[in-house]
Amino acid sequence: MYALTTEDLLLFIYGESSTELSNTIKTALENDWKLQEEYRTLLAEIQQLDEINLSPSANTIDSILEYSKKNLEQITEPA
């Protein structure tokens, strides 16, 4: 019997597993409670990752813009 890995489950979750692997995982999920638990845990973790806000703060954006402005002024000043 094929030992399923976390990577196999991730491929399955993201729809990137082969038909054969998908069928193996579906069958295993029907019969293996530990695999079901890992599958549900991965789904929950993926959902949490999707909810993370990865935008920089306004302060960070302002600092970058100010830095860029200063450097642009230095570049464009006549020598």
N, CA, C and O of each residue as an XYZ file, in Angstrom:
316
protein
N       0.848     -1.189      0.000
C       0.000      0.000      0.000
C       0.889      1.247      0.000
O       1.931      1.265      0.656
N       0.495      2.253     -0.709
C       1.227      3.503     -0.842
C       1.036      4.341      0.412
O      -0.097      4.571      0.834
N       2.134      4.802      1.016
C       2.056      5.665      2.194
C       1.910      7.110      1.731
O       2.818      7.673      1.120
N       0.773      7.692      2.025
C       0.500      9.060      1.602
C       1.273     10.051      2.463
O       1.424      9.863      3.671
N       1.752     11.095      1.827
C       2.520     12.124      2.515
C       1.701     13.414      2.590
O       0.660     13.552      1.948
N       2.201     14.342      3.386
C       1.584     15.661      3.462
C       1.609     16.325      2.089
O       0.656     16.996      1.694
N       2.700     16.132      1.377
C       2.819     16.710      0.038
C       1.745     16.158     -0.894
O       1.192     16.893     -1.713
N       1.450     14.857     -0.770
C       0.386     14.263     -1.575
C      -0.956     14.934     -1.274
O      -1.731     15.237     -2.181
N      -1.215     15.160      0.016
C      -2.475     15.796      0.402
C      -2.553     17.227     -0.121
O      -3.612     17.675     -0.560
N      -1.435     17.940     -0.072
C      -1.430     19.309     -0.597
C      -1.684     19.329     -2.100
O      -2.422     20.178     -2.598
N      -1.073     18.396     -2.817
C      -1.342     18.301     -4.256
C      -2.824     18.048     -4.500
O      -3.423     18.640     -5.397
N      -3.406     17.173     -3.703
C      -4.828     16.838     -3.825
C      -5.696     18.064     -3.529
O      -6.631     18.363     -4.271
N      -5.382     18.765     -2.448
C      -6.168     19.937     -2.042
C      -6.143     21.008     -3.129
O      -7.163     21.635     -3.414
N      -4.981     21.212     -3.730
C      -4.846     22.247     -4.760
C      -5.186     21.746     -6.161
O      -4.995     22.468     -7.139
N      -5.688     20.514     -6.265
C      -6.118     19.969     -7.552
C      -4.974     19.687     -8.507
O      -5.146     19.748     -9.724
N      -3.802     19.377     -7.959
C      -2.632     19.142     -8.792
C      -2.154     17.692     -8.758
O      -1.101     17.373     -9.310
N      -2.917     16.821     -8.118
C      -2.529     15.411     -8.062
C      -3.044     14.685     -9.305
O      -4.023     15.091     -9.931
N      -2.358     13.614     -9.631
C      -2.792     12.801    -10.769
C      -4.126     12.141    -10.434
O      -4.531     12.089     -9.273
N      -4.789     11.648    -11.448
C      -6.066     10.954    -11.239
C      -5.868      9.748    -10.336
O      -6.682      9.482     -9.452
N      -4.788      9.024    -10.563
C      -4.500      7.831     -9.751
C      -4.274      8.214     -8.288
O      -4.818      7.578     -7.385
N      -3.475      9.250     -8.060
C      -3.220      9.682     -6.687
C      -4.488     10.220     -6.041
O      -4.747      9.950     -4.869
N      -5.275     10.973     -6.787
C      -6.541     11.495     -6.253
C      -7.460     10.367     -5.817
O      -8.069     10.433     -4.749
N      -7.560      9.342     -6.631
C      -8.407      8.198     -6.286
C      -7.875      7.474     -5.048
O      -8.651      7.037     -4.198
N      -6.561      7.352     -4.952
C      -5.949      6.717     -3.777
C      -6.256      7.518     -2.521
O      -6.589      6.951     -1.481
N      -6.144      8.836     -2.622
C      -6.399      9.698     -1.469
C      -7.872      9.646     -1.070
O      -8.187      9.567      0.117
N      -8.766      9.691     -2.038
C     -10.198      9.632     -1.733
C     -10.544      8.351     -0.989
O     -11.282      8.373     -0.005
N     -10.010      7.248     -1.463
C     -10.263      5.958     -0.806
C      -9.675      5.947      0.598
O     -10.314      5.486      1.544
N      -8.460      6.455      0.725
C      -7.804      6.468      2.031
C      -8.551      7.375      3.008
O      -8.665      7.047      4.189
N      -9.055      8.503      2.532
C      -9.797      9.409      3.408
C     -11.081      8.778      3.940
O     -11.537      9.123      5.030
N     -11.655      7.871      3.188
C     -12.877      7.185      3.630
C     -12.591      6.196      4.755
O     -13.486      5.858      5.529
N     -11.337      5.729      4.847
C     -11.034      4.634      5.760
C     -10.018      4.964      6.855
O      -9.887      4.192      7.805
N      -9.318      6.049      6.757
C      -8.212      6.339      7.681
C      -8.510      7.627      8.443
O      -8.413      8.720      7.885
N      -8.873      7.495      9.719
C      -9.244      8.668     10.508
C      -8.061      9.593     10.751
O      -8.244     10.807     10.841
N      -6.834      9.042     10.860
C      -5.652      9.894     11.055
C      -5.389     10.740      9.813
O      -5.013     11.908      9.916
N      -5.586     10.149      8.654
C      -5.422     10.894      7.410
C      -6.507     11.960      7.282
O      -6.234     13.073      6.834
N      -7.731     11.624      7.673
C      -8.818     12.609      7.666
C      -8.466     13.795      8.560
O      -8.719     14.945      8.198
N      -7.889     13.520      9.717
C      -7.509     14.578     10.653
C      -6.424     15.467     10.050
O      -6.500     16.692     10.150
N      -5.421     14.862      9.427
C      -4.367     15.649      8.789
C      -4.932     16.488      7.641
O      -4.548     17.643      7.459
N      -5.838     15.902      6.878
C      -6.476     16.598      5.759
C      -7.255     17.816      6.259
O      -7.132     18.904      5.697
N      -8.049     17.638      7.303
C      -8.829     18.749      7.864
C      -7.905     19.820      8.449
O      -8.182     21.013      8.322
N      -6.826     19.406      9.078
C      -5.859     20.355      9.630
C      -5.233     21.182      8.516
O      -5.106     22.400      8.645
N      -4.843     20.535      7.426
C      -4.264     21.255      6.293
C      -5.259     22.245      5.699
O      -4.897     23.378      5.380
N      -6.499     21.823      5.553
C      -7.530     22.732      5.021
C      -7.687     23.960      5.910
O      -7.794     25.081      5.412
N      -7.702     23.749      7.224
C      -7.850     24.868      8.164
C      -6.639     25.790      8.093
O      -6.788     27.011      8.131
N      -5.452     25.222      7.990
C      -4.241     26.039      7.911
C      -4.204     26.847      6.613
O      -3.803     28.011      6.611
N      -4.617     26.236      5.536
C      -4.662     26.949      4.252
C      -5.649     28.107      4.328
O      -5.371     29.195      3.824
N      -6.790     27.880      4.950
C      -7.776     28.938      5.101
C      -7.206     30.087      5.932
O      -7.423     31.254      5.606
N      -6.484     29.764      6.997
C      -5.870     30.804      7.819
C      -4.841     31.593      7.023
O      -4.767     32.816      7.144
N      -4.048     30.905      6.210
C      -3.058     31.594      5.383
C      -3.729     32.535      4.391
O      -3.233     33.631      4.130
N      -4.855     32.104      3.843
C      -5.577     32.928      2.879
C      -6.137     34.201      3.518
O      -6.366     35.198      2.833
N      -6.354     34.159      4.826
C      -6.933     35.302      5.527
C      -5.888     36.301      6.015
O      -6.250     37.383      6.477
N      -4.615     35.969      5.924
C      -3.564     36.856      6.402
C      -3.454     38.064      5.490
O      -3.434     37.934      4.266
N      -3.383     39.233      6.096
C      -3.227     40.474      5.350
C      -1.735     40.743      5.196
O      -1.043     41.009      6.179
N      -1.248     40.676      3.978
C       0.173     40.841      3.732
C       0.524     42.220      3.188
O       1.563     42.383      2.548
N      -0.311     43.193      3.427
C      -0.062     44.544      2.943
C       0.832     45.287      3.928
O       0.691     45.118      5.139
N       1.758     46.117      3.417
C       2.588     46.909      4.322
C       1.760     48.007      4.985
O       0.725     48.421      4.463
N       2.220     48.460      6.116
C       1.507     49.532      6.814
C       1.665     50.843      6.051
O       2.556     50.981      5.213
N       0.804     51.792      6.345
C       0.871     53.112      5.711
C       2.201     53.784      6.045
O       2.782     54.470      5.203
N       2.680     53.586      7.275
C       3.950     54.166      7.699
C       5.108     53.622      6.847
O       6.000     54.375      6.454
N       5.089     52.345      6.573
C       6.135     51.732      5.748
C       6.094     52.291      4.335
O       7.137     52.608      3.762
N       4.918     52.414      3.776
C       4.777     52.959      2.421
C       5.272     54.406      2.385
O       5.983     54.794      1.458
N       4.901     55.202      3.387
C       5.348     56.592      3.452
C       6.870     56.671      3.536
O       7.484     57.516      2.883
N       7.475     55.804      4.327
C       8.935     55.799      4.461
C       9.613     55.465      3.136
O      10.609     56.089      2.772
N       9.089     54.506      2.431
C       9.652     54.124      1.126
C       9.520     55.269      0.130
O      10.460     55.570     -0.606
N       8.373     55.896      0.107
C       8.161     57.016     -0.818
C       9.080     58.187     -0.492
O       9.632     58.818     -1.393
N       9.241     58.474      0.787
C      10.130     59.561      1.197
C      11.575     59.257      0.811
O      12.284     60.129      0.309
N      12.004     58.034      1.044
C      13.357     57.611      0.666
C      13.557     57.744     -0.842
O      14.587     58.241     -1.295
N      12.577     57.302     -1.608
C      12.660     57.397     -3.064
C      12.722     58.849     -3.520
O      13.482     59.190     -4.427
N      11.932     59.689     -2.897
C      11.908     61.114     -3.257
C      13.278     61.745     -3.015
O      13.783     62.480     -3.862
N      13.877     61.457     -1.859
C      15.202     62.003     -1.543
C      16.243     61.539     -2.554
O      17.057     62.333     -3.026
N      16.215     60.261     -2.881
C      17.184     59.728     -3.841
C      16.965     60.307     -5.228
O      17.931     60.565     -5.947
N      15.732     60.514     -5.611
C      15.433     61.097     -6.914
C      15.946     62.532     -6.983
O      16.489     62.960     -8.002
N      15.766     63.269     -5.885
C      16.250     64.651     -5.845
C      17.761     64.692     -5.990
O      18.295     65.569     -6.670
N      18.459     63.749     -5.355
C      19.920     63.701     -5.438
C      20.378     63.366     -6.854
O      21.383     63.896     -7.327
N      19.656     62.502     -7.517
C      20.020     62.094     -8.864
C      19.787     63.215     -9.864
O      20.575     63.397    -10.792
N      18.708     63.967     -9.680
C      18.315     64.978    -10.663
C      18.922     66.360    -10.402
O      18.751     67.260    -11.223
N      19.632     66.553     -9.272
C      20.265     67.836     -8.991
C      21.411     68.074     -9.974
O      22.176     67.160    -10.282
N      21.518     69.310    -10.461
C      22.640     69.604    -11.353
C      23.960     69.547    -10.596
O      24.047     69.916     -9.425
N      24.988     69.072    -11.301
C      26.297     68.939    -10.649
C      27.061     70.225    -10.597
O      28.177     70.259    -10.077
